[in-house]
Amino acid sequence: MSSVKVVASWSGGKDSSLSCYKAICEGYDVCYLLNTISEEYRRVRFHGMEETLIRMQAQAVGIPLLQKATTADGYEEEFKDAIRDVIAEGIGGVVFGDIHLPNGREWAEKICRDLGVQAIEPLWGCSPEEILSEFIESGFEATVVCTQGDLLGEEWVGRRVDKAFLKDILECKDVDPCGENGEYHTLVTNGPLFKKRVEIVESEKVLRSGYWFLDIREYRLAQKNA
């Protein structure tokens, strides 16, 4: 078992949550969650979640959050700067949620090579179906918060990631079951990582530039057994 102190790259979605959980199960000491937001819109890139919602989610998990505002042109250096700020605390690695896209893993390895730390990829090489099944069977709960509209229509937004979702997504042509190509994104609201759960109180489906989003207007922390 490893006791390496690490930072987990954190979008708030299913892959980053499962990879963080698996890293902890493998013995890594996850000291921080690292989340990047758009400097312009103050939302998570691609997922569209407000920065305050991710802060609440991290509070529910109980792991300190490093939230970094980033720009499109300076993203890589800004991402590395966030990790540099805590390397002095003994951070020896970064956990990523890449599955099978070589460019994603190559980018993660370059980042970590530049920083002199280890790139940890708990999901790498697993099949998307296997990952979704493990996510669901482990007790995580997630909601679809963004879809590429020409592939997954409005009816997919707001769906819970459960066994019915798994069955339906496997039947979709030209869609990676885990959304690895950006077909959809999720927000995790509960699971084995969580000390509390995030409750979506009020939301609305909106279409922006060909993408459906779940615009979450009101949310709160709740007890897991509530």
C-alpha positions as CSV (number, residue, x, y, z in Angstrom):
1,M,0.0,0.0,0.0
2,S,1.3,3.5,-0.9
3,S,1.2,6.4,1.5
4,V,2.1,9.0,-1.1
5,K,0.5,12.4,-0.6
6,V,-1.4,13.3,-3.8
7,V,-3.7,15.9,-5.3
8,A,-6.8,14.6,-7.2
9,S,-7.8,16.5,-10.4
10,W,-11.5,17.2,-9.8
11,S,-14.2,18.2,-12.2
12,G,-17.0,17.2,-9.9
13,G,-18.1,14.5,-12.3
14,K,-18.2,10.7,-12.1
15,D,-14.7,9.9,-13.6
16,S,-12.8,12.2,-11.3
17,S,-14.8,11.0,-8.3
18,L,-14.3,7.3,-9.0
19,S,-10.6,7.8,-9.8
20,C,-10.2,9.7,-6.5
21,Y,-12.0,6.9,-4.6
22,K,-9.9,4.1,-6.2
23,A,-6.7,6.0,-5.4
24,I,-7.7,6.2,-1.8
25,C,-8.6,2.5,-1.8
26,E,-5.1,1.8,-3.2
27,G,-3.6,3.6,-0.2
28,Y,-2.8,7.1,-1.6
29,D,-3.3,10.0,0.7
30,V,-5.5,12.5,-1.2
31,C,-4.7,15.8,0.5
32,Y,-6.5,18.1,-2.0
33,L,-9.1,18.2,-4.8
34,L,-7.9,20.4,-7.6
35,N,-10.7,22.1,-9.6
36,T,-10.3,24.5,-12.4
37,I,-12.9,27.1,-13.4
38,S,-13.1,29.6,-16.3
39,E,-11.7,33.0,-15.2
40,E,-14.4,34.7,-17.3
41,Y,-17.5,32.7,-16.3
42,R,-16.5,31.4,-12.9
43,R,-17.8,27.9,-13.9
44,V,-16.2,24.6,-14.4
45,R,-15.0,24.3,-17.9
46,F,-17.3,22.1,-20.1
47,H,-19.4,20.9,-17.2
48,G,-20.8,24.4,-16.6
49,M,-21.1,24.1,-12.8
50,E,-20.9,27.2,-10.7
51,E,-17.7,27.5,-8.6
52,T,-19.8,27.7,-5.4
53,L,-21.5,24.4,-6.2
54,I,-18.1,22.7,-6.5
55,R,-17.1,24.2,-3.2
56,M,-20.2,22.7,-1.5
57,Q,-19.5,19.4,-3.2
58,A,-15.9,19.4,-1.8
59,Q,-17.3,20.3,1.6
60,A,-19.6,17.3,1.4
61,V,-16.6,15.1,0.5
62,G,-14.5,16.5,3.3
63,I,-11.3,17.0,1.4
64,P,-9.8,20.5,1.0
65,L,-10.4,22.1,-2.4
66,L,-7.9,23.9,-4.5
67,Q,-10.0,25.9,-6.9
68,K,-8.0,27.7,-9.7
69,A,-9.3,30.3,-12.1
70,T,-7.8,29.6,-15.5
71,T,-7.7,31.0,-19.0
72,A,-7.9,29.2,-22.3
73,D,-4.4,30.3,-23.4
74,G,-2.7,29.8,-20.1
75,Y,-4.5,26.7,-18.9
76,E,-1.5,24.3,-18.6
77,E,0.8,26.7,-16.7
78,E,-2.1,27.8,-14.4
79,F,-2.9,24.1,-13.7
80,K,0.7,23.5,-12.8
81,D,0.9,26.6,-10.7
82,A,-2.0,25.3,-8.5
83,I,0.0,22.1,-7.8
84,R,3.3,24.0,-7.3
85,D,1.6,25.9,-4.5
86,V,1.3,22.7,-2.4
87,I,4.3,20.5,-3.5
88,A,6.2,21.9,-0.6
89,E,3.7,20.0,1.7
90,G,5.1,16.7,0.4
91,I,2.8,16.2,-2.6
92,G,4.2,13.4,-4.7
93,G,1.5,12.7,-7.3
94,V,-1.6,13.8,-9.1
95,V,-4.6,11.6,-9.7
96,F,-6.4,11.8,-13.0
97,G,-9.6,10.3,-14.4
98,D,-8.4,9.4,-17.9
99,I,-9.8,6.2,-19.4
100,H,-8.6,5.6,-23.0
101,L,-7.8,8.8,-24.8
102,P,-4.0,8.9,-25.4
103,N,-3.9,12.7,-25.6
104,G,-5.4,13.0,-22.1
105,R,-2.9,10.7,-20.6
106,E,0.0,12.2,-22.4
107,W,-1.0,15.6,-21.1
108,A,-1.3,14.4,-17.6
109,E,2.1,12.7,-17.8
110,K,3.7,15.8,-19.2
111,I,2.3,17.9,-16.4
112,C,3.6,15.6,-13.8
113,R,7.0,15.2,-15.4
114,D,7.4,19.0,-15.5
115,L,6.5,19.1,-11.8
116,G,8.6,16.1,-10.8
117,V,5.6,14.1,-9.4
118,Q,3.8,10.9,-10.3
119,A,0.8,10.7,-12.6
120,I,-1.7,8.3,-11.2
121,E,-4.4,6.9,-13.5
122,P,-6.7,4.5,-11.7
123,L,-9.2,4.2,-14.5
124,W,-6.8,3.8,-17.4
125,G,-7.4,0.8,-19.6
126,C,-10.7,-0.2,-18.1
127,S,-13.7,-0.5,-20.4
128,P,-16.2,2.3,-20.2
129,E,-18.9,-0.2,-19.3
130,E,-16.8,-1.6,-16.5
131,I,-16.2,1.9,-15.1
132,L,-19.9,2.9,-15.2
133,S,-20.8,-0.4,-13.5
134,E,-18.2,0.0,-10.8
135,F,-19.3,3.6,-10.2
136,I,-23.0,2.5,-9.8
137,E,-22.2,-0.6,-7.7
138,S,-19.9,1.4,-5.4
139,G,-22.9,3.5,-4.4
140,F,-22.1,6.8,-6.1
141,E,-25.0,9.0,-7.2
142,A,-24.6,11.4,-10.1
143,T,-26.8,13.6,-12.4
144,V,-26.2,14.4,-16.0
145,V,-25.6,18.1,-16.2
146,C,-24.5,18.6,-19.8
147,T,-24.9,16.9,-23.1
148,Q,-23.8,17.4,-26.7
149,G,-27.2,18.1,-28.1
150,D,-26.8,16.5,-31.5
151,L,-25.9,13.2,-29.8
152,L,-27.9,13.2,-26.5
153,G,-31.0,15.3,-26.5
154,E,-32.8,17.2,-23.8
155,E,-34.3,14.1,-22.3
156,W,-30.8,13.0,-21.1
157,V,-30.2,16.1,-19.0
158,G,-31.1,15.6,-15.4
159,R,-31.0,11.8,-15.6
160,R,-29.5,9.9,-12.7
161,V,-26.5,7.7,-13.5
162,D,-27.9,4.3,-12.5
163,K,-28.5,0.8,-14.1
164,A,-31.2,2.1,-16.4
165,F,-28.9,4.9,-17.6
166,L,-26.1,2.3,-18.2
167,K,-28.4,0.1,-20.3
168,D,-29.6,3.1,-22.3
169,I,-26.2,4.7,-22.9
170,L,-24.8,1.4,-24.1
171,E,-27.4,1.3,-26.9
172,C,-26.5,4.8,-28.2
173,K,-24.5,4.8,-31.4
174,D,-21.5,7.1,-31.7
175,V,-21.5,7.8,-28.0
176,D,-18.7,6.7,-25.6
177,P,-20.6,5.1,-22.6
178,C,-18.5,7.3,-20.2
179,G,-18.7,10.4,-22.4
180,E,-14.9,10.3,-22.8
181,N,-15.2,12.4,-26.0
182,G,-17.3,15.1,-24.2
183,E,-20.7,13.6,-25.2
184,Y,-22.0,14.3,-21.6
185,H,-20.9,15.4,-18.2
186,T,-22.1,14.7,-14.7
187,L,-22.3,16.1,-11.2
188,V,-21.7,13.6,-8.4
189,T,-24.0,14.3,-5.4
190,N,-23.3,11.3,-3.1
191,G,-21.3,8.2,-2.7
192,P,-18.6,6.4,-0.6
193,L,-16.3,9.4,-0.7
194,F,-19.0,11.7,0.7
195,K,-19.7,12.6,4.4
196,K,-22.8,14.5,3.4
197,R,-24.8,14.6,0.1
198,V,-25.5,17.5,-2.2
199,E,-29.2,18.0,-2.9
200,I,-30.3,19.7,-6.1
201,V,-33.3,21.8,-5.1
202,E,-34.1,23.8,-8.2
203,S,-32.9,23.5,-11.8
204,E,-33.8,24.2,-15.4
205,K,-32.7,22.7,-18.7
206,V,-31.2,25.2,-21.1
207,L,-29.7,25.0,-24.6
208,R,-26.5,27.0,-25.2
209,S,-24.5,26.7,-28.5
210,G,-25.7,23.2,-29.3
211,Y,-25.2,21.9,-25.7
212,W,-27.9,21.1,-23.2
213,F,-27.1,22.1,-19.6
214,L,-28.8,21.6,-16.3
215,D,-28.7,25.1,-14.9
216,I,-28.8,24.3,-11.1
217,R,-30.3,27.4,-9.4
218,E,-30.5,26.2,-5.8
219,Y,-28.7,23.4,-4.0
220,R,-27.8,22.5,-0.4
221,L,-26.0,20.1,1.8
222,A,-28.0,17.3,3.4
223,Q,-27.4,14.4,5.7
224,K,-26.6,11.1,3.9
225,N,-29.4,9.3,5.7
226,A,-32.0,12.1,5.1
